Amino acid sequence: MDKNSLSHTKWECKYHLVFAPKYRRQIVYGQIKQDVANILSMLCKRKGIEIIEAE
């Protein structure tokens, strides 16, 4: 996480990402769900992003 500060301010940047497909059908809950999870995990590792929670 980014922990930054200035003379009168401190902040920690966190992001909330929601993946919501246009048509939420049972197909998303099969192999595609696992594929999306693997892709997002791989991209986060490349960028040095820590996944705090995933559901």
N, C-alpha and C positions, 0 to 999 in steps of 0.2 A: 504494500500500500504506500501511497505517497503521503509522507508526513512532512508538512511544510510549515514555516512560521515567518512572520515579519515582526516588526517591533511591537505591534499591539494586537497581533492576530495569530492564531494557530489553527490549522485545519488538517483533516485527514480525508483524502479522496476515496470514496467507495462508490461503486456503480451497481445498479440493479438491472439485470438483463432478463427479459422475458421473451421466450420463443413461442409464438402462437401462430401456427399455420392457418392459412385462410380457411381451409376445410378440415375441421377437426374430426377425423374419422378413426376407426379402429386400426387402419393401416399404419398410422403414426406410432401406435403403441407396440408394434412388432419390431422387426429388424431395423426399420428406418430410425426409430427412437435410439437404438444403440449406436447406429452409424452417426447420427447427429451428435450424440454425447462424445463419441470418440473424436470427431472432427473439432468440436469446441474445446475439448481437453487438449488436443494437439496444438491448436492455435494459441491457447492461453500459455502453454509451456514455452512456445516460441517467443512470445512477447514478454515472458516473465511475470505473468499475471497469476495471482493466487486465487483459486476458487475456494471460497469459504463454505458455501453450502450449495448443493445441487439436488434437485428433485425431479 
